[in-house]
Amino acid sequence: MILKVNNLSKKFNQGSNVIEVFKNINLSVEKGDTVAVIGPSGSGKTTFLSLVAGLDHPTAGEIVIDGQNLALLSESQLTQFRAQRIGIIFQQFNLFSHLTALENIALPLELKNDPAALEKAQKAISSVGLDHRKNHFPSQMSGGEQQRVAIARAFIVEPALLLADEPSGNLDSKTGDQVMQLLFDLVEKNKMTLLLITHNETLAEKCNHRFFIDKNRLTDAKHPLDIRA
């Protein structure tokens, strides 16, 4: 079991009001699964991903990734665990503007003092077809190229769990389709586990499993509120 979410709840205080995003969500994901969480804007998709990534903390419940309960880690331990075991692809690319494509990809390994960081980054940038862009800065690349760099950066640490938050959301339809096909091809080739957050049902159908988050709940047609991927 790569990911296990037990009775996860999240609330926000907004002035005197309490906003309940979702309540008592359960989800289990096996190694090698591709799982889509789909729902309308404001349904809590990105909040759910942020919790799984350890970027935010739940109000209640627990998240276990590759046997590690995130709640038992200090902030520094959580940062280290995320760097080693979780890959994240954001809608906004989140590349460093002062680093070249190759340097952006190598950064996660350099932060771990991996002596082969640049060599591995070279292989990673080749895997997304951007050898000719390796010395270019983000401002010199198209949106699709930047997202390919972001994908390579997420893959380079060989994460136990790959999280993708609307990765084609800022791209035109044709470029988005190409980038997503690349993502799924790499996931299959590397036998990785993918949790995809999206509002695109066509894209979600490319995953082995598809669940809906809405009205404070995560459901599929067969196992409401207690999802086994």
Protein Blocks (a to p, Z undefined) as FASTA:
>chain_A
ZZdcehiacdddehjbccdfbghiacdddehiacdddddehilmmmmmmmmnopaccfbd
cddeehiafklpcfklmmmmmmmmpccddfklopafkbcfklmmmmmmmmnopaklmmmm
mmmmmmnopmmmmmpcfklpcfklmmmmmmmmmmmnopabdcdehkllmpcfklmmmmmm
mmmmmmmmnopacddddfbfklmmmpmbdcddeehiacdfklghiacZZ
